[in-house]
């Protein structure tokens, strides 16, 4: 049973990491991409207007 307790934390962390990567990949593109692009464009426009 020692090997189970030794392997459990890395397996749990690996599962969490895989879930995190999947969430990040799924949130890229689609309707979220348009919102993110609009936010970046607005921020860049504000930055350019303050420099001039």
N, C-alpha and C positions, 0 to 999 in steps of 0.2 A: 504493500500500500504506500510505501514511501515514494515510489516512482510516480504514483498518481498525484500526490501532493507536490512533487517536484515539477511535473509537467503542466499542471493546471494553470498557474499564472501566465506562462508564455502562450498557452492556447487561448486563454481568455483575451489577452492583449492582442493576439493576432486576429481573432474574430472581431474585436472592436475596431482595429485598424482597417480591416477589410470593409466593414460597414461604413466607416468614415470615408474611405476612398470612393465607395459606391455612391454615397450621398453627394459627394463633391462632383463626381462625374455626371450624375443624373441632373444636378442643378445647373450644369453648363448647357447652354443652348435652349432652344424653344422660346417660350414666352419670357422666361427669365433673362435670356440673352438680350432681348430687346430692351427690357427695363434697365439692365446693367449698362448697356451701350448708351442709352439716353442719359443716365446719371453721369457717366463719364464725360459725355459730350457737354453736358451742362456745366460740370466742374471745370472742364478745359476752357469753355467760353468765359466763365467768370474769372478764371486766372488770367486769360488774355486781356480781358477788359480792364482789369486792375493794373496790368503792366503798362498800358498805353496812356 
